[in-house]
Amino acid sequence: TAHEIVDATRRAIRDSAPGELRYVEVASGGSKYPVPFVYPEMAELLAALGRAGFPVWIVSASNAWSVRLVVRELLNPALEALGGVPIPPDRVVGVSTLVEDRQGRWWKDSLRVRTDPAYARLDDELLAGLRLTGRLSFPVPTYSGKVAALLDFVGARPWLCGGDSPGDHPMLAFAERRLWISRVEK
């Protein structure tokens, strides 16, 4: 369910520290993944852009529910501490599947996040009743799909895009200005 994803993310970010690389191990001796954290310099930049009136969007190839939780729990408090503007849930775009509710209806993340306040705030009870389907919700914000997502959701060529992975290259090429971020672990 969408709740299981949010709950796993909630557990992972308990160990988060700004700018510090830590890992979550999926199974003892198995795969491990970096714990999400906020680069302090990125928070400063996003806070300054928000104060200047620029609408800030997060377009990620990670799942939408995890990214929204990280924005709500880690990034927005950092932005507010810097006098910036919090990023609303409907400005966070990530990979998602269509989800099926308890009545058998299918929902698209990008529509539901704009129309259902409980969904947007990642309400545990609501998300527990949303089963992920095997159907991706398009556009999928990976590689050139990030450009499609920007066109669908923002509706214009961005003034500035920042990225830290090869999957961000098409989005960066599409933007008027671009910022490449070098990852701590790389």
C-alpha positions, -999 to +999 in steps of 0.1 A: +000+000+000+010+036-002+010+036+036+037+009+037+059+031+014+054+061+036+060+041+068+093+026+055+104+061+045+095+075+079+117+048+095+146+056+071+146+093+077+148+089+115+186+086+109+188+116+086+214+143+093+220+173+070+249+166+046+259+134+064+259+101+044+242+073+063+228+040+051+197+019+056+203-019+053+174-037+038+185-071+051+215-079+072+245-081+049+223-073+019+216-042-001+220-008+016+207+026+004+216+061+014+193+077+040+176+108+025+190+141+038+189+177+028+220+195+016+222+227+037+234+246+006+204+234-014+180+244+014+196+279+013+192+282-025+156+270-024+147+293+005+162+322-014+143+313-046+110+310-026+116+344-009+122+359-043+088+346-055+099+317-077+076+287-075+098+257-064+090+222-077+106+189-068+107+165-098+122+132-087+127+097-101+120+083-066+085+074-056+061+103-050+050+093-015+086+090-001+096+123-017+066+141-003+074+128+032+110+139+029+100+173+017+074+177+045+097+163+073+131+174+063+132+201+035+102+223+045+114+227+081+148+237+068+132+262+044+111+277+071+141+281+094+158+300+066+128+323+061+118+304+029+085+292+016+075+256+022+069+235-009+033+223-011+026+186-017+012+192-052+045+207-063+063+174-055+063+151-085+076+115-083+072+081-098+039+065-089+015+038-100-022+042-102-036+033-068-068+013-061-090+024-032-111+000-010-141+006-034-121-006-064-117+028-079-083+037-095-067+071-088-038+090-103-014+106-078-010+139-096-048+145-096-055+132-061-027+153-045-044+184-058-080+175-048-078+155-016-062+172+014-059+140+034-040+124+005-018+154+002-009+153+039-001+116+036-029+106+060-020+071+073-055+057+074-063+069+038-030+056+024-034+022+041-065+018+019-047+026-013-032-005-030-005+001-056-014-014-090+009-026-117+001+005-139+026+033-140+012+068-139+025+089-168+046+109-174+072+089-154+097+115-142+129+097-152+153+109-179+133+126-207+101+119-187+112+147-164+109+171-193+074+157-199+065+161-162+077+198-163+056+205-193+025+187-178+027+202-143+046+234-146+035+242-181+067+261-191+104+258-196+119+263-161+141+293-153+164+270-133+168+233-127+192+215-104+201+179-106+226+153-092+222+123-114+226+113-151+188+110-152+186+147-147+205+156-179+174+160-202+157+182-176+188+203-172+192+207-209+156+218-212+160+245-185+171+281-192+197+278-165+211+246-148+229+237-117+248+204-113+251+192-078+279+168-069+267+141-045+286+135-012+288+097-019+302+102-054 
